[in-house]
Amino acid sequence: MGHYDLNRMGWQQFEHMVQALAKAELGNGVRTFGSGPDGQRDATFDGPVQFPIGSSSTWNGYGVIQIKHHEKPTTTTADWKWFIDEVRSELRGWAGKKRIGKRGPEYLLFATNVSLSGVEDTGGKDQFELLLNNAAADLGLKGWFVWDYSEIRTMLDQHSAVRQRYLELIVTGDFLVQLEALLSETTALEAERLAGHAVAELITRQWVRTGDAGYSDASKVRLADIAIDLPCTLKDPPIGLSAGRLMAARTTIEIGERILSSEEGAGPRGVVLVGGPGQGKSTIAQVIAHAYRVAFLRDTDITRYGANAKHAFDGLRDRLETAAIPVPGRRRWPIVVELAKVGTSIARDEGSFSLLRYIADSIVVEGKSADAAALLDWLRNWPSCLVLDGLDEVPDAKVRAKLIDAISALVSELSAQRADVLVVATTRPQGYRGEFGDALPCQQLELLELTEDEALNYSEALTAVRTAEDPDLATQVTERLITAVHERVTQRLMTTPLQVTIMTALAEDAVDLPSDRYELFDRYYRVVYERELSKSEAFVELRTHRQHIDHLHEQAGVKLQARTEQPGKSDAVLTKTEIGRILRRRLKAAGFDEAESDTIADKLLRLSTERVVMLVSRRPAKFEFEVRSLQEYMAARALTDGADDTILANLRHLAPSSHWRNAWLLAAGRLVKRREHLTDELVKIATEYDMAVAESLVTTLGASLAADLYLDNLGVEFPNVRRALLGSAMTQFAETAPELPRALSDLVSLALTQSGREAAIALEALHELSRKNLSNLATKYLSDRKDGMSPVAKQARTTLTEGRKYVKPSEQTPRARAQMLARQLVRFAGDIPEALVLVERLNDTIGGGAGASVGILQALDQAPARAALDRTINAISHTQPDTAHYGVSLLRQYATRTLRGQAFS
């Protein structure tokens, strides 16, 4: 007989488990009730039931089951006395109902997690019998029974299906030791392997990726030293969520405390962490996974896995407490899946793709992959947390659509198995159209900028690790960062974990702190390089061939940025041969003969990858940038090298791409600093792009780029640049989306805090656009916004709205949107063959959700189809705004994810 901890369960989980046991014991005639007022009924039955088993007379009539969960058990005596008081209160309630003529139970069955002592006369069981005997005549009771801890334990032993459904909540002690008795042999063996995998992940994923070449491997930074929670915002938070400023890890873990199996009426749910470059979305997802690893392993003997495992476990457990990140109550088994690698597999796999099999194949313990069937059985028996990291690293639209289909298929499979799964996904906001919502119900957490205090707390933790042996330097760094976080120019460069990491490294070297994002990365690279120069004069080539090493990093950056955009290469790397080829080509162009080029290239390759280690090797002879923002910085340098016309042509070509957006912004920052004469042409690319192609007027991709440049504080020294960018950016408010994206809210919020004409430009644009359509975002903003404005702006808003009220688009089902758009396409472009192909693809769409299907994207490859869709959107934007918005989203997905960087690969 097993021993189960029924006190770890919350009252709701305990109630659900007892209801399941009641059905198993008494039959499917048991009717259960959910949360809320239940009229003193957690479950009922009416008619004959085979109970009590072994009794000479079984129950036949109307029975009520009442469940009593004691959340804070103390002593056996105190606990059963609490239970008796609860029963007495219920009996008084039934007596009162009987007096006013309400139907009362003929049979009463109580269930509780407390133990009722068997002491004769004075024990809990005899006191229960005495109490019910005394009330029986008054209430007309024919029978009664109590399931206390001992009875429930016996039933759990008998009803393995119920036990396994709640196994994680009730198993005690070192659960790995007990699994063989509680699960099938195959699943128990798999669980042992998966525990080993969790330990391995705890060790291998304990490092923070900072791309910092200035420190040796021995002083790499561990998450256990600096992990923090990150602020976020969440629309429609679940009831019961902690009040106050929302934090991403805490909020996600709280959402994961619920039972998420389809048996409980919920099914797998997702939390999507949306954050910009360097904002820490992948790191916080890893922190969440570690929190679940700590919870999963905390009742096991971790020392069996060795000293490294114990060190990693203890460090992460302690850091979670320091960072106020709760260790989950639910011991979900976590698995992290890097979507860039999944995208590569999907693109290379000509047949059907199974995400479950991919995950099983990736779990390698002692040289053997997991078995997919056994893994599925394990997921059915034990709750899990599936982390899907980096949707933004799968830029190809068709591969991305197949990936979402694969995730949907896995969610359906897990739902059918009644698996309890929390999905945690990450992505950048650029180019994200809510596709995860097509796969499963999701709540979107948007990461916020760090406050001054949060930035300083993070930098202090980082400084403490990196200057542990130099307290004077630590003091100097802290003082410089306190100054930086309060200065207007530098405070906006300390709003993300990556920015704070870089600013901390710069402060250690006492260099002039940067004033914009490009300079932040540029000075960091220079500091790393100078640090290596100062370490050893023996590496004279670092100084004499610096330009060639710079060129290597720039070319590596732009090539990798281009390759990772291509189908099947989401996780692209550069081989040692390719890096050598870049260097030799450069050296020959500089005038070195072939023999010299080969010799110098070999040495520079070693110095670049072993000393200036921005390029790292996670696989033998294969190199990549440890931090994607550093890759994008180097790509930006490459894009802004060469003739003016070439630079502008490249930037114009890359303007709509979400994959290239961060590199584009960094390139723009470099041009304004290094080639000021190109500033006006640079601004024109953004402000005039939407006039270049017909469908660009509805997708407003140029306006989106202008908004990003404005929010990135490009050209703060040039008011005319700021005004031009803002004017273009505001045209996005003509969109008819049901919700206002945070980026647009941030855009106007920033404009309204500016002096001069920028606030007026924003309000005038909102006014003009609002006049054109009561369902566009301009009308929504003017109708909803009441705070955050200056008194003058508030007065202007009141004047400009002129009584107009926002009319929210009536949201259709996903399938209905696709079908409605298809009908309108026939109406407005039915004579265009390419448009009819798009109509067919729309009608074939099963979900019609946020993400376009592969078929729709293939149809949009034809320019006439895109033009027809553009014409249709314009025709229905006033009368059918929700359908129009769906059409706009299809065009945006196509345009923002079309391959743009082939020439650089």
N, C-alpha and C positions, 0 to 999 in steps of 0.2 A: 504494500500500500504506500502510495507516494505522500510526501509532505508538501503542502502548497501554502504559499503566503497570500492569503486573501486580503491582507491589509494594504498591500501595495496598490490594489485596484482602487480607482475612484468609485464613488457611489453609482455612477452611470454604467461603468463597465461591469461592476458587480451585478447590477440589476439586469443587464443584458445577458450575462452568463447564467444567472438563475432562471431567467425566462427560457433560455435555450435548454437548460436542464429539465425544466418543467415540461417542455414539449417532448423531450426525450423520455421522461419518466411516465407522463400522463397521456401522451398522444397529441396529435395535431389539432385536437379539439380545444386546446388551450389558446385563449385569445389574449394577446399581450397589449399593453398600453405604453405609450412613450412618455417623454418628459412633460411636465406641466400638471395641472389639476387632474386627478384620476378618480376622484370619488372614492378614495380608500381602496383602490384596485390597481395593483401592478400587473395582474393577470387574472383571468377568470376561466372557468370551465362550466359546462352545463350538460348533465347527463352522466352516464356510467363511465367510470375510469377504473383501471386496474390498480387501485391504491387503497390502503397500504398493502404492498406486496407481501403475501404470506398470511394476510389477515383472513379470518373466517368470513367476514362480510366486507365487501369493497364499497367504495363511495358511489352514490348515484344521485345526482342533484346539482344544485347551483353552488359552486365553490369559488372562493376568492383567495388569491395568493397575495400576500403582503411581504415586501422585502425590506429588511432593516439592515443598513450598512453603518457600522460604527467606524468613523474616520480616524479616531484617536484612541485606540484600545490601550488600556493600562494594566489592570490585574484581572484575573479570571472572575473573581467575585464582583468587582466593580462593573465589569463588562456585562455579566449576565443580569445584574440588577438594573443596568441601563436598559437592557433588552426588555425585561419584565415591565419597566415603566412605559416603554414604547408600546408594548402589547396592551397594557391597561388603557392607555390613551386611545388606541384603535377601538377597543371594545366599547369604551364610552361613546365614541363616535357612532358605532353601529347601533348602540342602544338608542341614541338620539334619533337616528334615521328611522328606526322601527316605530318609534312613538308617533312620527308624522306620516306613517303609512308607506315608507319606501321599502323596496324589496331588500331583504337582508340575506346573507349567506347561510346556507345549510352546512357548509363545510368551510373551515378556515385552515389555510396552510401558510405558516410563517417561515421565512428564510432569513438567516443572519450569518454574518461572518464571525461572530463571537462564539466561543466555546461555552456550552452550558454544562456545568459540573454535575456529576451524577451522585453527589452526596445525598443519602436518603433523607427525605423530608425537607431538608434545608438547602439542597442544591438547586441549581438553575432549572434542571429538567422537571423535578418534582414541583417546584414553585410554578412553572408554566402550566403543568397539569392541574394544579390546584386552582389557579386563576381561571382557566378555561372551564373546569368543572362547575365552578361557582357561577359563571356567566352563561352556561349552556342553556338552562331552562328559560332564562330571560330572553335570550337571542334566538331560541329555537334551533340551536346547533345540534347536528347529528354526529359530527366528527371534527377532529382537529389534529394537527401535527406540526412539528417544528423541524426544519432542516437547519441544524446549527453547523459549526465548522466540521465536526466529525462526520455528519451525514453527507455534507457537500463533498468532503474529501473522498468518501466512498463512491459517490455518484460520478465524480470526475475520473476515478479509476475505471468505472464501468463504461462510461460514455467517452471514448477516446476522441471522437470527432469534436465534441464540445471542448474537451481538455486541450486539444491541439489548437483550436481557434483562439484560446486565451492563454496559451502556454507561456508566452513571454511575460505576461502579467503575474503569473502565479508560481512559476518555478523558483525555487530558492537555492541559495548556496552556489557552488560551482556548477552551473547548469550544464557545462560540457560533459561533466562526469555522469550526469543523469540522462543525457539525451538518448543513449542507446536503449534505455528502458521506456522512454517517453515517445520515441519516434521509430519509424521503420529503420531497419539496419542501413539501407542505402542512404536515407536522408540523414541519419545520425552521422555516418561517415562523412557525408558532404558537409554537414555542419562543422565538424572538427576541422576540415580543410578550410572552410570559409572563415573560421575563427583565426586560423593561421594566416590567411590572407589579410584579415583586418589588422593583425599585429604587424605584418610586413608593410602595409600601407601606413600604419602609425609611424614606422621608422623612416621609410623612404620619402614620405610626403611631409616631413616635419620642418623643411627649410623654407624660408621666405625667398622668393625670386626677386632680387633687387637689381640684378645685372651689375652689381658692384664689383669691379675688377680691382678695387684698391685694397682688398683684404684677402688674406690667404684662406685656403679651405678650412684651416683649423679655427678660424674665427667667423665662419659663416653664421648668419643670423637664423636662429630657430624661431618657429612660431611660438614655442613654449616660452620664449623670452619677450616677445613684443606683440603677440596677437591682441587685437582690440575688436570690439564690436563697432559697427558702422551705422551712422544715422540713416534713416530712410523714411519714406512716406508710403502709406498704403491706403488705397481707396476702399471704403466700406470694410473696416477692420471687423473680424469676427467678434461676436459677443463674448465677453470675458477676457479679452486681451488686456495685458497690463496697460495702465494709463500712463500718461506722460510722453516724453519724446520717444518715438519708436526707434528701436535698434534692430538691425537686420537679422542677426543670429538669434537673438532672444525671441523676436517675433516669429521667425520660421520654426523654432523649436516649440514654441507655444502652439502653433498651428498643428505641428506634428504630434502633440500629446493626445489628439483625438484618435479613436479607432477609425481607420479609413478603409475598411473592407466593405465590399458591396453587400455583405451579409448584414452590416449595420446600417445600410441605407445610404451610405456616402460614396464609397468607392475611392480609388486612388485620386489624390488631389495634387496640384502643383503649386509651387511658389516660384515665381520668375524674378530673379534679381537682375535689375536693369541698371547699368552703370557705365559711365563714359571711360575713356582711356585712363588707366592708372588709378581708377576710383576704387579698386580693390574687390571687384565682384568675384573673381576667381579665388582670391585669397579667403574672402569671407565664406564662400561655398566650401572651401577646404576646412576652414575652422568649424563650420557646421558638421561636416563629415567627421572631423576629429572628435567633436563633442559626442556624436553617436558612437564612435569607436570606444571612447572612454566609458560611455554608458553600457555598451555591449560587453565590454571586457572586465568591468569593475568587480564582478562577483567571481571571476575566474582567478586561478593562480597564475598571474602574469609571469612569475619568475621561471616557469617551465619553458618560456620562450627566450630566456637569456637576459643578460645584464642590459644590453642595448634597448630591448623592449621595455624593461622595467624603468629605465631612465627616461625614455620617450613618454611612456604612459604617465609617470609621476609628474614630469614637467608640464605636459599638456593639461592634466587634471588640475594642477595648481594654478596654471595660467588662466584657465576658464574661470576659476573662482576670483582671481585678481581682476579679471576683465568684466566681472559681473555677468558672465555668460552661463546660464544654468546648465548643469549636466541633465540631459533629458531623463524624464521618468520612464518613458517608453524606450526599451532597449533595442532600437531599430538597428538591423545590420546594414552598414553603409557600403555603397559601391560608387566610385567616381568614374564617369565615362567622359573622355575627351572627345567632343563632337567633331573636331577637326579630323581626327583619325577615323571616326565613323564615316564622315563624308568621303574620305579617300577610299574606304572599303566599298561604300555604296557605288561610287563612280566606276570602280574597277570590276564590280560584280555584275556580270551580265544577266544573271538569273535573279530570282527573288532573294530579298535580303531579310534576315531575321536578326533583330537587335538582341533578342534573348540569346541566340547562339553566339553572336559577337561578344556579348558580355561573358558568357561561359568560357569562350576561348581565351579571353583576356585574363581570366583568373588562373594563374599558373602557380601551383604550389608543388614543390619538390619535382619540378620538371614536367608536371602533368596538368593539363587543362581540366576545368570543371566539366561535368556532364550536364548538358542543357536540361534534360528531363529531371535530373536530380535537383538542379538549381531551381527549377520551377516548383518542384515539390517543397523545397526548403522555403521559398518565398510564400507559398501557400500556408506554411506552418508558422512562420516567424515574420514579424513586421520588418520592413526595410525602408531605407532612405536611398533613393536613386538620384545621384547628382549628375546632371547633364550639363557639362561645362563648355561654353563658348559657341553658341549658335552663330554668333557674328563671324566666327572663323570658318564658316561654311558659306562663302559668298555666292557661289554659283546657284542660280535660281532653281534649275531643274534638279540638281542634287539635293538642294535644301527641301524642295517639295517632297522628294522621295524619303528624305530623312524624317520629316514630320509624319509621313504615312507610316514609316517603320515604328516611330514612337507610338502612334495611334494604335497600330496593330498590337504592340506589346502591352499597352494599357488595357486593351480589350481582352487580351489573353489573361492578364493578371486579374481583371475584374471577374472574368468567368471562373477563375480559381478562388475567388473571394480573398485575394491577397490584400494585405494591409500595407499600402505603399505610399510614401511621401516622395514626390518628385521635386527636386530643387534644380532649377535651370538658370543659366546665366547668359546674358547677351548685352551688347552695346545698344543704345537707343537708335543709333543711325541705321536705318534700313529694317528695323524690327517692326513688323505689322501685326503682332499679337499671334503669331503662328502656333505657339505652344497651346494657346486656347483652343486650337482646332483638334488637339490630341487629347486633352483632358481639362476638367475644370481647374482654372488657375486664378491665383491672386498675385498681382504684380506689385513687387516692392521696388520703388525707385530710390537708389542711393542718393543721399544728399551731400552737399559739401560739408566738410568738417568745420565745426566752430573753432574759434581761436583757442579755447581751452582744450578741445579734443585734439587739435593739431599739436599743441604744446605737450599734452600728455603722451601722445604717440612719439614725438621727437625725443622726449625725456627717456622713454623706455629704450628707444633705439640708441641714444647717446650713452646710456648706462652700459649697454652691451659692448659698444664699439670703443669706448674710452675707459673701460673698467680699470686699466692700470695707469690712468693719467687723470686724476680728479681735477687738476687745474684746467686741463683741456675741456673736460666735461662742463665745468663752470663757464668757460668762455663760449662754448658752443651754445649752451642754454641761454646765455645773455644775448648773443647775436640773434638767436631765433625768436626770443621774446620781442626784441626790437623789430625784427622782420615781420612778425605776425601782426604788429600794430601799425606798420607803415602802409599807407594807401597803395603804393606801387608794388610792394612785395607781398602783401597779405593775400592777394588773389592767387599767388603762386604757392600757397600752403593750404589748399582746400581738399587735396586728395592724398591718400597714403603714399603714392609714388612721388608726388611733389614734395611732401615732407621728408621722405627718405633722401631725395636728391638735395634738398636745401640743407639737410643735416650734414651730408657729405661735403657740401660747399662751405658750410660754416666751419667745419673742422679745419679746412685749409685757409680760412680767413680771406677768401677771394671776395671781390665785389659781387654782391648778390644781384641776380638778374632782375629785369623789369618785365619780361614777357615770357611766354611759354617756350618759344624757340630758343631764346637765350638760356633758359633753365637747362635744357638738354645739352646745348652747345657747351656751356661752361662745365657741366658735369663731365662730358666727354674729355674736355681739356684737362680737368682736374685729375681724372683717372690716368690720362696719358702722362701728365707731369709727375704724378706719383711714381709711375714706373721708371721714368727717366731718373728720378732722384734716388731710386733704390740701388741701382748698379750702373756705374759708368762703363762696365764691360759691354753692355748692350748699346754700343755707339750707333748701331743701325737704327735704333728707335728715333734718334735725333736726326741723323743724316737722311733717312728715307721716310721721314714723317709724312710727306705729301703722298707717297705711294701707299702707305698704310691707311691713310685717310681715304684714298681712292678705293682701296680694297673694301673697307667698311661701307662706303657709300654704294658701291656696286653690289655688294652682298645684300644690303638693305633693299635696294630697288628690285633686284632679281627675286629675292625671297618674297617680297610684297606682291610681285607679279605672279610668281608661281603659285602661291597659296590661294590666289584668286581662281585658278584653273580647276576644272573638274578632275577629281582624282589626285589632287596635289594639295589638299587643305593643310596637310602637315609636312609640307615640302622642306627639304634641307639642301645645303650645298655640300657636295663631296669634297674631299681633300684635293682631288684632281682638279675640280672646277675652281677652287680657290687659287690653286697654283697657276691655273691658266689665266685667271684675271691678273695676277701679279706679273706673270711673264709677258703678257700682252702690254701691260703698262710700262714695264721696264724696257722692252724693245722700242716702244714708241718714244721713250725718253732718251734713247741712243745707246743703250747697253748692248753689247753683242750677245749672241745666243748663249755662250758658255757662262758669261757673267750673269745674264738674266736668270738662268737656271739656278746658279749658286745663291744669288741674292734672294730669289723668290723662295727657295727652301728655308732660308734663315728668317725672312720676313713672315712666312707662314707660321713658323714656330713661335716667333715673338708675338704675332697677332692673336694666336689662339691659346698661348700659354701665359703670356704676360698681360697684354691688353685684352683681357678675356671678356669682351662684349660678345664675341662669338664663342659659343660653348659647344661642347660635344657630349650629348647624352647617349649617342650611339657611336661605335668606333668609326673614325674617319668620316663622320657626317656632322655638319656644323649648322647652327642656327643661333638667333638672338634669344637670350634668356627671357627678355621682356619685350613684348611686341611693340610697345611705345618707342623703344630704342631702335628697333627695326624701322619703324615709320619715320623716326627722326633722320636716320641715315638715308632712307629713300627720299625724304624731302631735300636733303643736301644734293643727292644725285639729280633730282628733278630740276633744281635751280642752278645747275652747272651747265655752261654752254652759251650759245648765242641767244640773244633776247627773243628773237622770233621763235626759236625752237622751244625755249622755256614756256612761252605763252601758249604755243600750240599744244604742248603736252598738257598744261594745266587746263586748257579749254576742253581737251579731249577727256580728261579724267574728272571734270567737274561734277557730273551726276552720280558718280559711283560712291556707294556707301562704304565699300571696302577700302577705297583710297581716301576717304574723307579726312581722317586724322593726319595722314601724310600731307594732304593738300593744305590743311590749315597751318601745319608747321612750315611748309614751303612758302606760303603767303607771308608768314612772319619773318622768314629769312629774306625774302625779296624786299620787304619794306625796310628792313635794316641794312641790307647789303646793296640793293639796287633800287634806290628810292625812285629813280626816274620811271620805273615800271609800275608804280603804285596805281596810277589812273587806269592803265590797261588791265591790271589785275582786278580792280574793282569792276570794270566793265564786263569781265568774264561772268561775274556773279549777277550783276544787275541787268545784263542784256541777254543772258542765256535763255530765259523763258520766251523770248521773242523769236528764237532761232528756228524752232521746230513747232509744228502745230500743237501736238499733244503736250508740249512743255507748259503751255498756258494753264492747263488744268492740274498738271502734276506739281507745278511751282518748284521744280528742283533747284533752279537758280536762286529763287527766293529763299529756299531752305539753306543753301550755301551762304547767302548773304547774312542770314540770321546767325549761322554758326560763327561767321567772321565777326559779326557785331558782338556776340556773346563772348567771343574769344579776345575781345578788346583790341582787335586789329586797328591800327591807325589812330590810337588815342591822341596822338599829337596833331592830327589833321581833322578838324571838325567837318570839313566838306566830305571826307571819306566816311565818317560816321553817319552823316545825314543820308548820303547816297545808299549805304548798306541798309540802314533802317527803313528807308522808303521802299526799297525793293523787298525787304524781308516781310513787311506788313501785308503784302499781297497774299500771303498764305492764309490770312483770315477770311478769304473768300470761300474757303473749303466748307463743306456741309457735314463734317464729321459730328457724330453725336456728342463726343467729349472733347474738351480743349486739351491738347497735349501740353505737358508741363513746359516743354521748350518754348512754346508760344507765350505761355503765361510769364515765363522768365524774361522773355524778350520785351514785353510791354512793361513789366515791373522795372527792368533796368532802364528803359527809355524814360519812364516817368520820374526817375530819380535824377535825371541829368538836367543840367542847367541849359539855357539857350533854347534852341528850336526843336530839340529832339522829342521832348514831351508833346509838343504841338503836332509834330509830324505823326506820331503814333495815334493821338486822339483824332486828328483829321482823317487819317486813313481808316480808322475804325468807323467813323461816321459815314464816310462815303461808301464803304463796303456794306455797312449795315442797311443803308438805304436800298441796296440792290436785292437783298434777300433776307427775309426774317429767319431763315434756318441756317444762316452761315455762322461761322465762329466769331465774326465781328459783332454780330447782334448778341450772341451768347455772352461775350466778354462784357459788353456794355450793360447788359441786363443783370449779370451776376455780380460783377465786381463792385464792392462797396468800400473796401479798405485798402490800405497800402498806397493811397494816392495823396498827393499834397492837397491842401484846401482848394487851390486854384484848379488843379486837375479834377477834383470832385465836382466843382461847380461846372467845369467844361463838360464833364461826362453827363451831368444832369441836363444841360442845355442840348447836347448833341443827340441824346437818345430820343428826344421829342416824343416821349410816350411809347416808343416802339418796344414791343415785348418779343423776346426770343421764342420761336416756335420750334420745339425739339423735333427732329425727324422721327417719324414713327418707325421704330426698329422692326425689321422683318426677321424671320428665321433665316439662318444661313442659306438653306436650300432655296427659299423663296427669293432671296436677293439675286442669286445666280439665274433663276428662271425668269424673274422680272427683267433683269438686264438683257437676257437673251431675247425676250419679246420686244423690248424697245430697240434693240439692234436691228431686228427684222423690220421694224417700222421705219427707222430712219436710214438704214443702210442695206436694205434687203437685196439690192441689185448688185452688190459687191461680193464676188465669190469668196474672197478671203474673210469677209465679215461673216458669211454664212458658216464657214468652218469654225470660227470663234463661237458662233451661236450653238453649233453642235457640241463643242467642248464644254460650254457653259451648262447645257442641258444634261451632259454626262457627269457633271460634278456631283459627287455624293453629298459632301458637306457644304461646300460653298462658303467656308469660313474665311478667316483672315488671310490665309495663305492660298495662292493660286496653285492649281494642279499643274502637273507637267504638261498635260494636253493644252490647257489655256496658254501657258507660256510658249509652247511651240506654235500655237496659232498667232500669238502676238509677235512672233519673229517676222511676220509679214507687215510691211509698212502700211498697206491699204487697210488692214485690220485695225491697226492702231489708230489711223486717221478716222476710221468709221466709229470706233469706240469714243474717241475724243468728241466727235460731232454729236454722238448720242448723249454723252455726259452733259454737254452744254445745253442740249435741248430739254433735259429732264431735271436740271439742278434745282429749279424752283418747285416743280410739282412732285418730284420723287427724290428728295435729297438723300435718303438712305441708300437707294439704288445707285444714285450718282456717286456717292462716296465710295461704294463698293467698286464701281468702275475705275475711279481715280486710284484706289489702292492697287488694282491690278496693273495699271499703267506704271505706277511708281515701283512696284516690285520688279517689273520687267526692266525699267530704265535704270534703277539703282543697282541692279545685280547683273546687268549685261557686262560681259568681259571687256575690260578697257586697257589692260596692261600688257597685252601680248608682246608688244614691241620691246618691253623691258626685260623679258624673261631670259 
